[in-house]
């Protein structure tokens, strides 16, 4: 009966939502696999006042969405992500009810409800993890970009032209730093000033090192000459040191992830080797 109630509730929400969220179907968002299933459930999120009841959770979700997908449509994409989480919870709860009905085991229902709680939490954690990975990727690539800009500026190029030259060499790269640089050059072409475009670039990246890079460029670009190149070289040395620190941290994280598989393999080897010896002792 519970499974039928869940299905009927989704059908009712489908009728209520109608074409209310049809505009959200064309938003380009990667990683959403249950958009057609989650669309009716968006009514629950809006009518239930999820933003009012859980402001900290919604704020963290929207901030992560803004860092990955940008400011534009961030509220709508956040709603889609929460709808996806609710759809997974609904689907797992429905699966638990069906298994409990077919097998007659209440444990299947408990397992389904437990997964319905844990999987959405894992999806939220995965979104926040993507933000940290993006920040690390930008941090790792920024020293290379700055080194190229320093070489071109020292050779007589302007900062704008040096950035465009560096971007042209990586135009086929889907790296987040170069995507933001491409957006910045698009703002130049559409009439934004150099300072405003650079400030927007820094805000979109939301990385401390990029803010430092933007501040250094904006403070020294008018001075030009050897002073500007010297400021960029000092910043380049600082960023290379930070990149080394990030590389060490990522190496330590990779090593720690190998500990658990190695322990499991060690236990399996002990069981495989020790079981025959134990059986011979009992004989």
Secondary structure, 3 states (H helix, E strand, C coil): CHHHHHHHHHHHHHHHHCCCCHHHHHCCCCCCCCHHHHCCCHHHHHHCCHHHHCHHHHHHHHHHHHHHHCCCCHHHHHHHHHHHHHHHHHHHHHHHHHHHHHHCCHHHHHHHHHHHHHHHHHHHHHHHHHHHHHHHHHHHHHHHHHHHHHHHHHCCCCHHHHHHHHHHHCCCCCCHHHHHHHHHHHHHHCCCCHHHHHHHHHHHHCCHHHHHHHHHHHHHCCCCHHHHHHHHHHHHHHHHHHHHHHHHHHHHHHHHHHHHHHHHHHHHHHHHHHHHHHHHHHC
